[in-house]
């Protein structure tokens, strides 16, 4: 099954191939510290913001696009030849949905992306290609 990490890596590769300026927001909640509460408090002071999109894409003309990367829904063929879902698509957390609403209200582009091709199509569409 495809992981979110794999999808995000593929998206980064295609953004590089498109010559796009982008960066990853290191906003994961992986606190392997002796005192996670103190470490989390430190991150908040440094600007940690729950729900921020995974990738920020900077385009010509000052346009900014936010990509929230999720794993795609995956299927396999069932016994009768019908597709059977083996892995549901990733979903936004409440904090991610709140962030999306906030940046959309400010006029920014925000997309939930499930594949590198989808990300490329969005960027190419914005660029008029």
C-alpha atoms as a printed R data frame, in Angstrom:
    type eleno elety resid chain resno       x       y       z
1   ATOM     1    CA   UNK     A     1   0.000   0.000   0.000
2   ATOM     2    CA   UNK     A     2   1.101   3.545  -0.710
3   ATOM     3    CA   UNK     A     3   2.081   5.609   2.306
4   ATOM     4    CA   UNK     A     4   1.657   9.351   2.704
5   ATOM     5    CA   UNK     A     5   5.456   9.622   2.832
6   ATOM     6    CA   UNK     A     6   5.745   7.929  -0.571
7   ATOM     7    CA   UNK     A     7   3.128  10.228  -2.110
8   ATOM     8    CA   UNK     A     8   4.816  13.334  -0.690
9   ATOM     9    CA   UNK     A     9   8.224  12.209  -1.987
10  ATOM    10    CA   UNK     A    10   6.754  11.658  -5.456
11  ATOM    11    CA   UNK     A    11   5.125  15.109  -5.337
12  ATOM    12    CA   UNK     A    12   8.437  16.728  -4.352
13  ATOM    13    CA   UNK     A    13  10.169  14.973  -7.250
14  ATOM    14    CA   UNK     A    14   7.625  16.225  -9.781
15  ATOM    15    CA   UNK     A    15   7.693  19.767  -8.358
16  ATOM    16    CA   UNK     A    16  11.491  19.756  -8.785
17  ATOM    17    CA   UNK     A    17  11.077  18.519 -12.364
18  ATOM    18    CA   UNK     A    18   8.626  21.368 -13.008
19  ATOM    19    CA   UNK     A    19  11.184  23.868 -11.686
20  ATOM    20    CA   UNK     A    20   8.890  25.020  -8.910
21  ATOM    21    CA   UNK     A    21  10.099  26.633  -5.680
22  ATOM    22    CA   UNK     A    22   8.605  24.852  -2.688
23  ATOM    23    CA   UNK     A    23   9.350  23.743   0.832
24  ATOM    24    CA   UNK     A    24   8.126  21.232   3.381
25  ATOM    25    CA   UNK     A    25   6.693  22.448   6.647
26  ATOM    26    CA   UNK     A    26   8.318  20.376   9.396
27  ATOM    27    CA   UNK     A    27   5.241  20.318  11.588
28  ATOM    28    CA   UNK     A    28   4.977  16.685  12.596
29  ATOM    29    CA   UNK     A    29   4.094  15.753  16.137
30  ATOM    30    CA   UNK     A    30   6.895  13.278  16.758
31  ATOM    31    CA   UNK     A    31   8.138  14.129  20.200
32  ATOM    32    CA   UNK     A    32  10.800  11.639  21.240
33  ATOM    33    CA   UNK     A    33  12.096  13.766  24.070
34  ATOM    34    CA   UNK     A    34  12.553  13.083  27.758
35  ATOM    35    CA   UNK     A    35  10.031  15.836  28.472
36  ATOM    36    CA   UNK     A    36   7.576  15.977  25.535
37  ATOM    37    CA   UNK     A    37   5.412  18.689  27.140
38  ATOM    38    CA   UNK     A    38   8.391  21.034  27.522
39  ATOM    39    CA   UNK     A    39   9.555  20.272  23.979
40  ATOM    40    CA   UNK     A    40   6.061  20.933  22.592
41  ATOM    41    CA   UNK     A    41   5.919  24.245  24.490
42  ATOM    42    CA   UNK     A    42   9.289  25.168  22.940
43  ATOM    43    CA   UNK     A    43   7.999  24.349  19.446
44  ATOM    44    CA   UNK     A    44   4.914  26.512  20.001
45  ATOM    45    CA   UNK     A    45   7.134  29.446  21.021
46  ATOM    46    CA   UNK     A    46   9.107  28.894  17.790
47  ATOM    47    CA   UNK     A    47   5.962  29.028  15.662
48  ATOM    48    CA   UNK     A    48   4.579  25.479  15.612
49  ATOM    49    CA   UNK     A    49   1.044  25.650  14.270
50  ATOM    50    CA   UNK     A    50  -1.161  22.536  14.192
51  ATOM    51    CA   UNK     A    51  -2.849  21.855  10.871
52  ATOM    52    CA   UNK     A    52  -0.434  23.719   8.579
53  ATOM    53    CA   UNK     A    53  -0.242  22.149   5.117
54  ATOM    54    CA   UNK     A    54   2.605  19.752   4.269
55  ATOM    55    CA   UNK     A    55   4.028  21.679   1.315
56  ATOM    56    CA   UNK     A    56   4.124  25.356   0.420
57  ATOM    57    CA   UNK     A    57   4.597  26.114  -3.284
58  ATOM    58    CA   UNK     A    58   5.762  29.564  -4.400
59  ATOM    59    CA   UNK     A    59   4.887  30.562  -7.945
60  ATOM    60    CA   UNK     A    60   5.711  33.573 -10.097
61  ATOM    61    CA   UNK     A    61   3.636  36.659  -9.483
62  ATOM    62    CA   UNK     A    62   3.594  36.130  -5.728
63  ATOM    63    CA   UNK     A    63   1.128  33.246  -5.836
64  ATOM    64    CA   UNK     A    64   1.312  30.774  -2.952
65  ATOM    65    CA   UNK     A    65  -0.229  27.305  -3.037
66  ATOM    66    CA   UNK     A    66  -0.640  25.012  -0.047
67  ATOM    67    CA   UNK     A    67  -0.669  21.238  -0.557
68  ATOM    68    CA   UNK     A    68  -1.969  18.911   2.147
69  ATOM    69    CA   UNK     A    69  -0.715  15.464   1.145
70  ATOM    70    CA   UNK     A    70  -2.830  12.405   1.867
71  ATOM    71    CA   UNK     A    71  -2.507   8.778   0.928
72  ATOM    72    CA   UNK     A    72  -4.843   7.726  -1.853
73  ATOM    73    CA   UNK     A    73  -7.680   5.265  -1.547
74  ATOM    74    CA   UNK     A    74  -6.439   1.910  -2.804
75  ATOM    75    CA   UNK     A    75  -8.294  -1.009  -4.290
76  ATOM    76    CA   UNK     A    76  -7.691  -4.605  -5.142
77  ATOM    77    CA   UNK     A    77  -9.789  -6.921  -7.283
78  ATOM    78    CA   UNK     A    78 -12.255  -9.000  -5.325
79  ATOM    79    CA   UNK     A    79 -13.161 -12.630  -5.950
80  ATOM    80    CA   UNK     A    80 -15.914 -11.681  -8.388
81  ATOM    81    CA   UNK     A    81 -13.721  -9.232 -10.305
82  ATOM    82    CA   UNK     A    82 -15.144  -6.197  -8.539
83  ATOM    83    CA   UNK     A    83 -12.853  -3.569  -6.981
84  ATOM    84    CA   UNK     A    84 -12.633  -3.806  -3.202
85  ATOM    85    CA   UNK     A    85 -11.231  -0.952  -1.117
86  ATOM    86    CA   UNK     A    86  -8.224  -2.179   0.867
87  ATOM    87    CA   UNK     A    87  -7.073   1.194   2.185
88  ATOM    88    CA   UNK     A    88  -9.239   4.276   2.681
89  ATOM    89    CA   UNK     A    89  -7.943   7.664   1.577
90  ATOM    90    CA   UNK     A    90  -6.295   9.841   4.170
91  ATOM    91    CA   UNK     A    91  -8.516  12.470   5.765
92  ATOM    92    CA   UNK     A    92  -7.894  15.930   7.160
93  ATOM    93    CA   UNK     A    93  -7.703  16.380  10.895
94  ATOM    94    CA   UNK     A    94  -9.880  19.094  12.448
95  ATOM    95    CA   UNK     A    95  -6.782  21.325  12.777
96  ATOM    96    CA   UNK     A    96  -5.972  20.813   9.082
97  ATOM    97    CA   UNK     A    97  -9.539  21.653   8.062
98  ATOM    98    CA   UNK     A    98  -9.404  24.830  10.183
99  ATOM    99    CA   UNK     A    99  -6.087  25.849   8.594
100 ATOM   100    CA   UNK     A   100  -7.506  25.199   5.112
101 ATOM   101    CA   UNK     A   101 -10.529  27.396   5.824
102 ATOM   102    CA   UNK     A   102  -8.319  30.138   7.223
103 ATOM   103    CA   UNK     A   103  -5.917  30.353   4.261
104 ATOM   104    CA   UNK     A   104  -8.707  30.017   1.682
105 ATOM   105    CA   UNK     A   105 -10.515  32.927   3.350
106 ATOM   106    CA   UNK     A   106  -7.298  34.941   2.926
107 ATOM   107    CA   UNK     A   107  -7.311  34.196  -0.811
108 ATOM   108    CA   UNK     A   108  -4.614  31.513  -0.945
109 ATOM   109    CA   UNK     A   109  -4.871  28.306  -2.969
110 ATOM   110    CA   UNK     A   110  -5.181  25.167  -0.840
111 ATOM   111    CA   UNK     A   111  -5.479  21.616  -2.159
112 ATOM   112    CA   UNK     A   112  -5.624  18.154  -0.704
113 ATOM   113    CA   UNK     A   113  -3.483  16.074  -3.058
114 ATOM   114    CA   UNK     A   114  -3.356  12.293  -3.372
115 ATOM   115    CA   UNK     A   115  -0.774  11.879  -6.149
116 ATOM   116    CA   UNK     A   116   2.140  13.514  -7.917
117 ATOM   117    CA   UNK     A   117   0.106  13.717 -11.118
118 ATOM   118    CA   UNK     A   118  -2.680  15.582  -9.342
119 ATOM   119    CA   UNK     A   119  -0.140  18.057  -7.921
120 ATOM   120    CA   UNK     A   120   1.437  18.550 -11.367
121 ATOM   121    CA   UNK     A   121  -1.988  19.099 -12.951
122 ATOM   122    CA   UNK     A   122  -2.819  21.755 -10.340
123 ATOM   123    CA   UNK     A   123   0.468  23.617 -10.831
124 ATOM   124    CA   UNK     A   124   0.282  23.396 -14.610
125 ATOM   125    CA   UNK     A   125  -3.322  24.628 -14.517
126 ATOM   126    CA   UNK     A   126  -2.369  27.613 -12.377
127 ATOM   127    CA   UNK     A   127   0.556  28.400 -14.674
128 ATOM   128    CA   UNK     A   128  -1.715  28.098 -17.704
129 ATOM   129    CA   UNK     A   129   0.152  25.149 -19.198
